[in-house]
Amino acid sequence: MNSYAAIESEEQQRRRWQIELEFVQCLSNPNYLNFLAQRGFFKDQSFINYLKYLQYWKEPDYAKYLMYPMCLYFLDLLQYEHFRREIVNSQCCKFIDDQAILQWQHYTRKRIKLLENVNAAQQQQQQLQQQQQQSNGGEAATGGEATAATPNGNGNAAIASEGQAATTASQTAQNQAGNTQQQPQVNGLGTGSNMKLELN
C-alpha cells in the first residue's frame, strides 16, 4: 500500500511538472496574457503568488526544457503590477505581439551573422597559429643546419690534421730506420779499413 502511494506521488509530481511546463511556455504569447488579464486573473493574489512560484523555471536545470525561452522574460514582467495592469489594454498587447514577431523574423538572420563572425574569427586565429608554427619551424631548421655544418668543418680539419700527423710520423720512422741501417755499414767500413791498415 505504501509503495502504491509512493508511485502515485511520483506520478502526480510528474504530471504537475508537465502542466507547469506547458503553462509557463504559454506566457510567451502576449495574446494569452491579455486573455488572463481581461478575466481578472492578475488581480487574484493567489495567482500572483503562483507566478512567483513559477520563477524556478529560470534555473538552468529547468530552463533547458523550455522550447520558447521568451516566456521567462514575460514571467519576469508579470512580477510587476504595472505590467499586469497595462497588459489588459488590447493596443499594448498588439504592440508587444508585433515586436515579438519582428524579433522572430530577424532572429535567424542575426543568428547566422553572429555565427559567421565567430567562424571568421576562429579561421583568422588558426591562420595566425599556422604562420607562427611555420616561422618557428623555419628558424629551428636554420639553426640545425648551422649546427650540423660546424661539426663537419671541425671534423674535416681534425681528419686532415690527423692525416698530416700520421704522414709525418711515418716519414720520421723511415728516416730513423735508414739512419740505423747506414750506421752499421759505416762502422763496418771503418773497421775493415782499420784492419787493412794494421795488416799493412
TORVOMAR-745116 format. One line per 10 residues: for each residue x, y, z of C-alpha. Coordinates in steps of 0.5 Angstrom, whole numbers. Layout:
REM TORVOMAR-745116
X Y Z  ... $
END
This chain:
REM TORVOMAR-745116
0 0 0  6 5 2  9 3 -5  3 5 -9  2 11 -5  10 13 -7  9 11 -14  2 15 -14  6 21 -11  12 21 -16 $
6 20 -22  3 27 -19  9 30 -19  11 29 -26  4 31 -28  5 37 -24  11 39 -28  9 38 -35  3 42 -33  7 48 -30 $
12 47 -36  6 48 -41  3 54 -37  10 57 -37  11 57 -44  4 60 -46  6 66 -42  11 67 -48  4 69 -52  2 76 -51 $
-5 75 -53  -6 70 -48  -3 75 -42  -8 79 -45  -14 74 -44  -12 73 -37  -11 80 -35  -18 81 -38  -21 76 -34  -18 78 -28 $
-13 73 -26  -8 78 -25  -12 81 -19  -12 75 -15  -7 75 -10  -6 67 -10  -5 67 -18  0 73 -17  4 68 -11  3 62 -16 $
7 67 -22  12 68 -16  13 61 -15  14 59 -22  20 63 -23  24 57 -21  24 55 -29  29 61 -29  34 56 -26  39 52 -32 $
36 45 -29  29 47 -31  30 52 -37  34 47 -41  27 44 -42  23 50 -45  22 51 -52  20 58 -52  25 62 -47  21 68 -49 $
17 66 -43  22 67 -38  22 75 -40  15 75 -39  15 72 -33  19 77 -30  15 83 -33  9 79 -29  12 80 -23  11 88 -23 $
4 91 -22  5 96 -27  6 91 -33  0 87 -30  -5 93 -31  -2 95 -38  -3 88 -41  -11 89 -40  -10 94 -46  -11 91 -53 $
-7 96 -56  -1 95 -51  -2 87 -53  -2 88 -60  5 93 -60  8 87 -56  6 82 -60  9 86 -66  15 87 -63  16 79 -62 $
14 78 -69  20 82 -71  24 79 -67  23 72 -69  23 74 -76  30 78 -75  33 73 -70  35 68 -76  39 73 -80  42 76 -74 $
44 69 -71  47 67 -78  51 73 -78  54 72 -71  56 65 -73  59 68 -79  63 73 -75  65 67 -70  67 63 -75  71 68 -79 $
75 70 -72  77 63 -71  79 62 -78  84 68 -77  86 65 -70  88 59 -74  92 62 -79  96 66 -74  98 60 -71  100 56 -77 $
104 62 -79  107 62 -72  109 55 -73  112 56 -80  116 61 -77  118 57 -71  120 51 -76  124 55 -81  128 58 -75  129 51 -72 $
131 49 -79  136 54 -80  139 53 -73  140 46 -74  144 47 -81  149 52 -78  150 47 -72  151 41 -77  156 45 -81  160 47 -75 $
162 40 -73  163 37 -81  168 43 -81  172 41 -75  171 34 -77  175 35 -83  180 40 -80  181 34 -75  182 29 -80  187 33 -84 $
191 34 -78  191 27 -76  193 25 -83  199 30 -83  201 28 -76  201 20 -79  205 22 -85  210 26 -81  211 20 -76  212 15 -82 $
217 19 -85  220 20 -78  220 13 -77  223 11 -84  229 16 -83  231 13 -77  231 6 -80  235 9 -85  240 12 -81  240 6 -77 $
242 2 -83  247 6 -85  251 7 -79  253 -1 -79  255 0 -86  260 6 -84  262 2 -78  264 -4 -82  267 0 -87  271 4 -82 $
273 -3 -78  275 -6 -85  280 0 -87  283 0 -80  284 -8 -81  288 -7 -87  292 -1 -84  294 -6 -79  296 -11 -84  300 -7 -88 $
END
